[in-house]
Amino acid sequence: MTRSLFTSFVRVTKIFGLLAGAAVLSSCVRATLAWTDLEPNGAEATPPVLSANESAALWREKHAPQLRAAFERHVIGAMPDASSTEVIEKRVIDEAAFGGRGRLEEWTLAAAATFNGVAVETREVMDRGGFLVQVAIPNDAAGPAPIVMMQTFCPSWDAMPHDGVSRPDDAGSMSGGVFGAVATYVFGRFICTPPYEEILDRGFAVASFFPSSVAPDDAEEGLAELRRLSAGHDDDESRWGAVAAWAWLYGRMTDAFEADDRFDKDAFIAWGHSRYGKAALYAAAYDDRIDGVIAHQSGTGGASLNRNKPGESVASMTENYPHWFAQSYANAAGHEAEMPVDQHHLLALIAPRPVLLGNARRDVWSDPNGAFRAAQGADPVWELFGATGLDQDRLDEWAPDADIAFWIRPGTHGVVEEDWPAFLEFLDAHFGPRDN
C-alpha cells in the first residue's frame, strides 16, 4: 500500500470511535429532537422532470444525456471519458464461509481512468497490484446469483469478518473494542458489517469494497488523489469529486463481475449508505448495467432535493467535505433554485430500474421529506417507461415491490437492525429467485 493510503487507513481506524462518540457535532449527521413530516410538503416547488410530448426514445436519446452532462458541470464534476478494469487475481479464502453458506474470495482489481486521452491507474493496495474486493457467493445457488455490490465505511478486514481477509500488519479495528462499541451504538449494528448469513440465505452474492482505499475520504489526501487520477482534466472547478470517483468504482466492480458466469448479468445491485448512497445513485445514473440501487440516507447531493429543504445545506456539506463534489456545486450554494438540475433529475436517470430510498424519521439532517418529494418528481419517468414508480402517498407507506420503494423507520442516521429486513424484501421483490 502506498504511504498516503496506508496513513489514511490507520488514521480512519484510530479516529472512527472518536467521531462516533461526537456524532452530534459531526457535519455528516446531526442528532435532533425534530421529526420528519410523514406527509410530503412543498412538492409544488419541484420543477417538472419531463417536458410536454415526451417519449421514452426522446428521453433516452436526448434528455438523459443532457441531464448527465449538467450534473457533471454543476454537481459531481467530469466523469472519465474512458475506463479500463483488469482482474489481477481471484484468491479463495474459504470455500465454506459463514457456516458453509458461501464461498469467500478476495479479488484484486486494477483500474484506470482516462480524461482527455490521459489514462491514470489506481494505486496499488498492500503491494497487491491493485485494490481489493471481498466476494461471498452462495453455495446453494441454483444458477447465476444476483450480486449486491457494497461500498463500506470500514476497511475490508472489518467489513468482511474472516481472518483470511488481507490486512496491513499494523492495522487497527473499527469493529472491536470500545471504538467498535461506540460506533455501533451511534450508527447502528450493521454500520460496518452487513448480515452476510441472511443475504446468502436469500440467494444473493455480496461484494464488499472500501472506497477510501482508492479515493481517500479525506479533504487533503482525497483531493490530491482525485487530481492525480484526472490528470488530463485541467479545470479545477469541474474536476470530479470523491462521490463521482466512488460511483465510477461501482462500474469497475461491474466490469469484473460481468466476466464471471457465476453472477446474474441482469441483477447487479449497488448498495450504499450516506455518502456511499450518493455514489450508488450516481453509479446507476451513469451506468445502465447496474440493475438496481439501495441508497440508504443519501441526503444532500444524493436523493434529497437541493431547494426548499431543512437539514444539511449545500453550503454546509461542501464546506465540511470539499472533496466530495465539484467546486461548481459549492459555488451554487445559496443559489440552488437557479441550478438547471435537482435531485429528482438524478433519480429519473435511473428509471425504469428499481431503486430503494432508505430513511429514518429523526434523520432530519438527511431530509427524508426532500427525498420523498424528489421521488414524486421523478415518478413520471418510470411511468413513461410503463413501470410502477412511486406507489405511496406518504413517507411511511412501505411498498417494496414498487420500482421507487421508499423506506422510513424510527430513529436516526445509521444502518440498524430494522433496515436489513426492508432491504431484503426489496431485493426479493425485484431480484429474487427466478428461472435463469
Backbone torsions as a table, in degrees:
resi	resn	phi	psi	omega
1	MET	NA	139.4	176.8
2	THR	-63.7	156.9	-177.0
3	ARG	-59.9	-42.7	-176.5
4	SER	-66.9	-40.1	179.9
5	LEU	-69.7	-38.5	177.1
6	PHE	-63.5	-40.5	177.1
7	THR	-58.6	-40.9	178.4
8	SER	-62.0	-43.8	179.9
9	PHE	-59.5	-49.0	-176.8
10	VAL	-66.0	-42.9	-178.8
11	ARG	-61.0	-48.1	-176.5
12	VAL	-65.8	-33.0	177.6
13	THR	-65.7	-41.6	-176.9
14	LYS	-72.8	-36.0	-172.7
15	ILE	-95.7	-6.6	-174.3
16	PHE	-58.9	-43.4	-179.4
17	GLY	-64.0	-37.7	178.6
18	LEU	-66.7	-40.5	177.2
19	LEU	-63.7	-41.6	179.9
20	ALA	-62.9	-43.1	-178.7
21	GLY	-66.1	-25.0	180.0
22	ALA	-106.3	32.5	-173.2
23	ALA	-58.7	-32.1	-178.3
24	VAL	-66.5	-17.8	179.3
25	LEU	-100.5	-6.2	-176.2
26	SER	-72.6	146.7	178.8
27	SER	-83.5	-10.3	178.4
28	CYS	-90.9	-16.1	177.3
29	VAL	-153.0	135.9	178.2
30	ARG	-127.3	124.8	174.0
31	ALA	-70.8	144.5	-176.5
32	THR	-151.7	156.4	174.0
33	LEU	-88.4	-5.5	-178.6
34	ALA	-75.7	157.5	177.4
35	TRP	-123.4	139.6	176.4
36	THR	-68.1	134.5	175.5
37	ASP	-67.2	129.4	-178.7
38	LEU	-82.5	-5.1	172.7
39	GLU	-101.6	132.9	178.0
40	PRO	-62.0	140.9	179.7
41	ASN	-134.1	141.6	178.0
42	GLY	77.7	19.2	-178.0
43	ALA	-61.9	-27.6	-177.9
44	GLU	-67.1	-15.2	179.7
45	ALA	-84.2	-5.4	-179.4
46	THR	-86.6	117.8	179.8
47	PRO	-61.8	148.6	180.0
48	PRO	-63.5	146.5	-178.9
49	VAL	-89.5	-21.2	-179.1
50	LEU	-113.4	144.4	172.0
51	SER	-89.9	170.4	180.0
52	ALA	-64.8	148.8	176.3
53	ASN	58.8	34.2	178.1
54	GLU	-72.6	148.1	172.3
55	SER	-129.4	160.4	179.4
56	ALA	-60.3	-40.4	-179.5
57	ALA	-64.8	-42.7	179.4
58	LEU	-65.7	-37.7	177.3
59	TRP	-60.8	-50.3	-177.2
60	ARG	-65.4	-43.5	-170.0
61	GLU	-83.9	-29.2	-174.5
62	LYS	-119.4	-59.5	-169.4
63	HIS	-72.6	-40.5	179.4
64	ALA	-62.1	-46.8	175.9
65	PRO	-60.3	-35.9	178.1
66	GLN	-65.3	-39.8	179.5
67	LEU	-67.6	-41.2	177.8
68	ARG	-60.4	-44.0	178.5
69	ALA	-62.5	-37.1	179.4
70	ALA	-68.0	-39.7	176.8
71	PHE	-64.1	-36.9	177.7
72	GLU	-65.8	-40.0	-178.9
73	ARG	-72.2	-36.9	-167.0
74	HIS	-111.6	-13.2	-173.7
75	VAL	-131.7	-66.4	-168.1
76	ILE	-95.2	-17.9	-174.5
77	GLY	93.3	170.4	-174.4
78	ALA	-68.8	132.2	174.2
79	MET	-86.4	157.9	-179.2
80	PRO	-59.4	148.1	174.9
81	ASP	-72.8	-30.8	179.3
82	ALA	-153.6	159.9	-178.1
83	SER	-143.7	156.9	173.7
84	SER	-141.0	151.0	-179.6
85	THR	-138.6	137.0	176.2
86	GLU	-129.0	131.9	172.7
87	VAL	-88.0	109.3	-177.2
88	ILE	-81.0	-39.5	-176.4
89	GLU	-156.2	145.6	167.2
90	LYS	-121.8	108.0	-176.7
91	ARG	-105.2	126.5	177.3
92	VAL	-79.5	121.8	177.0
93	ILE	-90.8	-45.3	-174.5
94	ASP	-159.8	121.0	179.7
95	GLU	-78.3	-13.0	-179.5
96	ALA	-134.9	54.8	-179.3
97	ALA	-77.4	165.9	177.3
98	PHE	52.4	53.4	178.4
99	GLY	65.5	30.2	179.3
100	GLY	86.8	0.1	-175.0
101	ARG	-72.2	-31.3	-172.4
102	GLY	-147.2	162.0	174.8
103	ARG	-95.6	123.5	-177.6
104	LEU	-103.7	125.0	179.0
105	GLU	-126.2	158.3	173.2
106	GLU	-123.5	119.0	-178.5
107	TRP	-101.6	141.4	171.9
108	THR	-109.0	118.9	-178.6
109	LEU	-114.4	141.5	170.4
110	ALA	-115.9	141.3	-178.6
111	ALA	-141.2	157.0	176.7
112	ALA	-138.4	142.6	176.7
113	ALA	-111.8	135.1	-179.6
114	THR	-114.0	124.2	173.9
115	PHE	-122.7	121.0	177.9
116	ASN	50.7	43.4	175.3
117	GLY	84.3	-3.6	-179.8
118	VAL	-102.4	112.1	-179.5
119	ALA	-96.5	129.8	179.6
120	VAL	-128.1	131.7	-178.6
121	GLU	-87.0	150.2	171.4
122	THR	-64.7	155.2	-179.0
123	ARG	-75.3	158.2	175.3
124	GLU	-74.2	149.7	176.8
125	VAL	-117.8	125.7	178.9
126	MET	52.0	38.1	177.7
127	ASP	56.3	33.7	-178.8
128	ARG	-98.8	0.2	180.0
129	GLY	86.2	-5.0	-179.0
130	GLY	-174.0	-159.2	178.5
131	PHE	-106.6	160.2	-169.8
132	LEU	-105.6	139.2	174.0
133	VAL	-130.5	127.1	176.2
134	GLN	-93.4	134.0	-173.1
135	VAL	-128.6	122.7	175.5
136	ALA	-110.4	125.4	-175.0
137	ILE	-119.6	127.6	-177.8
138	PRO	-61.7	134.3	-178.6
139	ASN	-75.1	-24.2	-175.9
140	ASP	-101.8	19.1	-179.3
141	ALA	-65.0	132.5	-179.2
142	ALA	-76.9	-19.7	-179.6
143	GLY	-158.6	-162.8	177.3
144	PRO	-55.4	134.6	-174.4
145	ALA	-93.1	139.3	167.1
146	PRO	-63.4	149.0	-175.9
147	ILE	-128.4	131.4	177.1
148	VAL	-97.7	113.7	-179.3
149	MET	-93.5	115.1	-172.4
150	MET	-113.2	132.7	166.8
151	GLN	-102.8	130.2	-169.5
152	THR	-117.4	156.3	176.8
153	PHE	-76.1	-19.2	-172.6
154	CYS	-107.3	148.4	173.8
155	PRO	-55.5	157.2	-171.6
156	SER	-58.0	-33.2	-177.8
157	TRP	-71.6	-15.8	173.2
158	ASP	-96.2	-36.4	-177.7
159	ALA	-71.2	-32.0	178.5
160	MET	-113.3	101.3	-170.8
161	PRO	-77.9	78.6	177.7
162	HIS	-149.2	135.4	-176.4
163	ASP	-64.3	-18.0	-177.9
164	GLY	-81.7	-7.4	179.9
165	VAL	-72.3	136.6	-178.7
166	SER	-62.8	142.8	177.3
167	ARG	-155.8	146.3	175.1
168	PRO	-62.6	151.4	-176.7
169	ASP	-60.2	-35.4	-174.9
170	ASP	-99.0	13.8	-175.5
171	ALA	-70.6	139.9	172.9
172	GLY	-88.7	-169.9	-179.0
173	SER	-128.8	138.0	173.9
174	MET	-91.5	-23.5	-171.5
175	SER	-93.2	-15.6	-177.6
176	GLY	-106.2	166.5	174.0
177	GLY	68.5	-161.3	-176.5
178	VAL	-64.6	-43.2	-179.2
179	PHE	-56.9	-48.1	-179.2
180	GLY	-63.4	-39.0	-179.9
181	ALA	-64.9	-42.3	179.1
182	VAL	-66.8	-43.3	-178.3
183	ALA	-61.0	-46.9	-177.9
184	THR	-71.0	-29.1	176.4
185	TYR	-66.2	-41.6	-176.3
186	VAL	-81.8	-46.2	-171.2
187	PHE	-104.8	-1.1	174.4
188	GLY	106.6	155.9	-175.9
189	ARG	-59.0	-31.6	-172.8
190	PHE	-108.1	23.7	-178.8
191	ILE	-65.5	-33.0	178.7
192	CYS	-100.8	-47.1	-170.3
193	THR	-123.8	119.5	178.3
194	PRO	-75.6	170.2	179.0
195	PRO	-78.7	79.8	-174.4
196	TYR	-55.6	-41.4	-177.4
197	GLU	-59.3	-45.2	-179.2
198	GLU	-66.4	-38.9	-179.7
199	ILE	-65.6	-45.1	179.1
200	LEU	-65.1	-38.9	178.6
201	ASP	-60.4	-29.7	179.4
202	ARG	-83.8	0.0	176.2
203	GLY	92.6	12.3	-178.3
204	PHE	-102.1	136.1	168.4
205	ALA	-80.3	158.1	-179.3
206	VAL	-133.0	130.7	172.5
207	ALA	-114.6	125.7	-176.1
208	SER	-114.9	130.4	-175.1
209	PHE	-142.9	138.0	178.7
210	PHE	-100.2	100.7	-170.5
211	PRO	-65.8	-23.0	178.1
212	SER	-66.4	-14.5	176.3
213	SER	-70.8	-16.2	177.9
214	VAL	-111.8	-51.8	178.1
215	ALA	-120.0	95.6	-173.2
216	PRO	-57.3	137.4	177.3
217	ASP	-84.8	67.9	-176.2
218	ASP	-149.9	134.2	-173.8
219	ALA	-58.4	-50.4	-175.8
220	GLU	-73.2	-56.0	-177.0
221	GLU	-69.7	-35.1	179.5
222	GLY	-64.0	-47.8	179.7
223	LEU	-62.6	-38.0	179.0
224	ALA	-64.3	-42.8	-179.1
225	GLU	-71.0	-37.0	177.1
226	LEU	-63.7	-37.4	175.9
227	ARG	-65.7	-42.2	-179.8
228	ARG	-62.3	-45.2	-177.2
229	LEU	-68.3	-24.1	-179.4
230	SER	-112.5	43.9	-174.2
231	ALA	-59.0	-27.3	-179.4
232	GLY	-82.6	-1.6	-178.9
233	HIS	-105.5	116.0	-171.2
234	ASP	-87.4	-21.4	-171.5
235	ASP	-88.5	110.8	-178.9
236	ASP	-67.4	-30.3	-178.0
237	GLU	-66.5	-34.1	-178.4
238	SER	-107.9	13.4	177.0
239	ARG	-67.2	144.9	-176.8
240	TRP	-64.6	148.5	174.5
241	GLY	-98.2	179.3	-176.7
242	ALA	-63.3	-36.1	179.9
243	VAL	-59.9	-42.5	177.2
244	ALA	-64.7	-41.2	179.5
245	ALA	-65.6	-41.8	177.9
246	TRP	-65.0	-38.2	175.4
247	ALA	-60.7	-43.1	177.9
248	TRP	-59.1	-35.4	-179.1
249	LEU	-69.8	-30.1	171.2
250	TYR	-58.4	-39.3	178.3
251	GLY	-65.6	-33.7	179.4
252	ARG	-71.6	-34.7	172.3
253	MET	-64.3	-41.4	178.8
254	THR	-60.3	-41.8	175.6
255	ASP	-52.5	-47.8	-175.9
256	ALA	-67.7	-44.5	-175.6
257	PHE	-73.9	-26.2	177.3
258	GLU	-60.9	-30.2	-175.8
259	ALA	-86.9	4.0	-178.0
260	ASP	-116.2	118.4	-174.7
261	ASP	-70.0	-4.4	178.4
262	ARG	-77.6	-9.7	-176.4
263	PHE	-113.7	142.9	-179.6
264	ASP	-74.9	115.2	-175.6
265	LYS	-67.8	-12.2	178.2
266	ASP	-104.3	15.9	-176.0
267	ALA	-146.2	58.7	172.5
268	PHE	-100.4	116.3	-174.8
269	ILE	-115.1	128.5	175.2
270	ALA	-94.3	123.3	179.5
271	TRP	-115.9	135.1	175.4
272	GLY	-157.6	148.4	177.3
273	HIS	-113.7	137.6	174.3
274	SER	59.4	-118.9	-178.4
275	ARG	-61.5	-33.1	178.7
276	TYR	-80.4	-17.7	168.7
277	GLY	-67.8	-38.4	173.9
278	LYS	-58.7	-48.3	-177.7
279	ALA	-61.8	-39.0	-179.7
280	ALA	-62.5	-40.0	178.8
281	LEU	-64.8	-45.2	179.3
282	TYR	-67.6	-34.4	177.8
283	ALA	-57.8	-46.9	-179.8
284	ALA	-70.3	-34.8	-179.4
285	ALA	-65.1	-29.0	-177.1
286	TYR	-105.6	-5.1	-176.8
287	ASP	-141.1	103.3	-175.3
288	ASP	-77.4	1.3	171.3
289	ARG	-74.1	-19.4	176.2
290	ILE	-80.3	118.8	-167.2
291	ASP	-92.3	-13.1	179.6
292	GLY	-165.5	161.7	-176.2
293	VAL	-137.5	137.3	163.2
294	ILE	-117.9	108.4	-179.7
295	ALA	-114.7	104.5	-173.8
296	HIS	-98.4	118.3	175.3
297	GLN	54.6	50.1	-175.3
298	SER	-76.9	-24.8	168.8
299	GLY	62.2	-150.4	-176.4
300	THR	-63.9	134.1	-175.1
301	GLY	82.1	-7.0	176.6
302	GLY	-112.2	-112.3	-177.3
303	ALA	-86.2	-18.9	-173.1
304	SER	-86.0	139.1	-178.0
305	LEU	-61.3	147.7	178.3
306	ASN	-77.8	-30.9	-173.2
307	ARG	-99.8	152.0	176.0
308	ASN	52.3	55.4	-173.3
309	LYS	-130.9	147.8	168.4
310	PRO	-86.3	-177.7	173.1
311	GLY	75.5	-148.7	-174.5
312	GLU	-65.1	130.3	178.5
313	SER	-94.8	164.8	174.4
314	VAL	-60.6	-40.2	-179.6
315	ALA	-62.4	-46.5	-179.2
316	SER	-62.6	-46.4	-176.4
317	MET	-65.6	-46.1	-176.7
318	THR	-72.1	-25.1	175.0
319	GLU	-72.3	-43.0	-177.6
320	ASN	-80.1	-26.4	-178.7
321	TYR	-130.6	70.1	-175.2
322	PRO	-66.2	-12.9	-178.9
323	HIS	-92.1	-7.2	-174.3
324	TRP	-75.6	-39.8	-172.7
325	PHE	-129.1	173.4	176.4
326	ALA	-67.1	153.7	177.5
327	GLN	-60.3	-28.7	179.6
328	SER	-61.6	-30.0	177.7
329	TYR	-68.9	-42.5	176.8
330	ALA	-62.8	-37.3	-179.8
331	ASN	-66.6	-22.9	-179.0
332	ALA	-83.1	-8.5	-178.1
333	ALA	-56.8	130.3	-176.7
334	GLY	90.1	-9.7	179.6
335	HIS	-128.5	32.9	-174.1
336	GLU	-60.1	-34.3	-178.3
337	ALA	-66.5	-16.8	-179.6
338	GLU	-92.4	-7.3	-179.2
339	MET	-68.4	142.9	-178.9
340	PRO	-75.6	-11.4	177.7
341	VAL	-132.3	153.0	169.7
342	ASP	-136.2	-179.8	-166.4
343	GLN	-74.8	-16.1	172.9
344	HIS	-67.7	-27.1	173.6
345	HIS	-67.0	-38.9	177.5
346	LEU	-61.0	-48.4	178.9
347	LEU	-60.7	-40.1	-178.0
348	ALA	-61.7	-29.9	179.2
349	LEU	-67.5	-14.5	178.9
350	ILE	-88.1	-21.4	-177.4
351	ALA	-56.9	146.0	1.6
352	PRO	-95.1	21.2	-178.4
353	ARG	-73.0	151.9	-178.0
354	PRO	-74.5	140.7	178.0
355	VAL	-138.4	136.6	174.0
356	LEU	-109.1	127.8	175.8
357	LEU	-107.2	108.5	-179.3
358	GLY	-90.9	146.2	-175.6
359	ASN	-152.3	167.8	172.8
360	ALA	-134.9	144.0	-168.8
361	ARG	-68.1	-30.7	179.9
362	ARG	-96.2	6.9	176.4
363	ASP	-89.4	57.7	-177.5
364	VAL	-63.1	-27.8	178.5
365	TRP	-57.1	-34.3	177.9
366	SER	-88.2	-5.8	173.1
367	ASP	58.2	66.5	176.1
368	PRO	-56.8	-36.0	-179.1
369	ASN	-64.2	-38.7	176.7
370	GLY	-65.8	-33.9	176.6
371	ALA	-68.5	-38.3	178.6
372	PHE	-65.8	-42.3	179.0
373	ARG	-66.1	-33.2	173.9
374	ALA	-64.4	-40.0	177.0
375	ALA	-63.3	-40.7	175.7
376	GLN	-60.5	-42.2	-179.0
377	GLY	-67.0	-32.5	-179.0
378	ALA	-83.6	-19.8	-174.3
379	ASP	-50.5	-39.8	-178.5
380	PRO	-58.5	-25.2	180.0
381	VAL	-73.9	-37.0	173.6
382	TRP	-62.0	-43.1	178.5
383	GLU	-62.9	-35.3	178.1
384	LEU	-59.2	-33.9	179.7
385	PHE	-91.2	6.4	179.9
386	GLY	75.5	21.8	-179.9
387	ALA	-104.1	162.8	175.2
388	THR	-89.3	108.3	179.4
389	GLY	-82.4	-120.7	179.4
390	LEU	-74.9	126.0	-175.2
391	ASP	-120.7	41.9	178.2
392	GLN	-152.1	151.6	-178.0
393	ASP	-102.0	-17.0	179.0
394	ARG	-125.2	163.5	-177.8
395	LEU	-68.5	-24.3	-173.1
396	ASP	-103.7	19.3	176.1
397	GLU	-99.3	84.4	-171.5
398	TRP	-69.9	125.2	180.0
399	ALA	-134.8	83.4	-173.0
400	PRO	-64.9	-21.0	-179.5
401	ASP	-87.8	-3.6	175.8
402	ALA	-73.7	154.7	-178.3
403	ASP	-76.4	-24.5	164.3
404	ILE	-112.8	102.2	-179.0
405	ALA	-99.9	124.6	-177.4
406	PHE	-112.6	119.9	-176.8
407	TRP	-115.8	131.1	173.6
408	ILE	-138.1	137.8	179.8
409	ARG	-128.1	169.5	171.2
410	PRO	-66.3	168.3	172.9
411	GLY	99.8	-162.0	-169.9
412	THR	-124.5	-160.9	-173.4
413	HIS	-73.9	129.2	177.9
414	GLY	152.3	-176.7	177.5
415	VAL	-118.9	106.0	-170.5
416	VAL	-115.3	178.2	-173.6
417	GLU	-61.0	-32.0	-179.1
418	GLU	-72.7	-20.2	-173.4
419	ASP	-72.6	-44.7	-171.1
420	TRP	-67.1	-34.3	172.6
421	PRO	-57.9	-37.8	177.2
422	ALA	-67.4	-43.8	178.3
423	PHE	-58.6	-43.4	-178.0
424	LEU	-68.5	-35.9	174.5
425	GLU	-59.2	-45.6	178.8
426	PHE	-62.2	-46.6	-179.8
427	LEU	-61.8	-44.7	178.2
428	ASP	-60.6	-42.8	-175.9
429	ALA	-63.8	-34.0	-172.9
430	HIS	-107.7	-26.3	-173.6
431	PHE	-134.7	15.7	-177.2
432	GLY	-69.5	-179.4	-175.7
433	PRO	-52.1	133.1	177.4
434	ARG	-155.5	170.9	177.6
435	ASP	-68.2	132.3	-179.8
436	ASN	-103.2	NA	NA
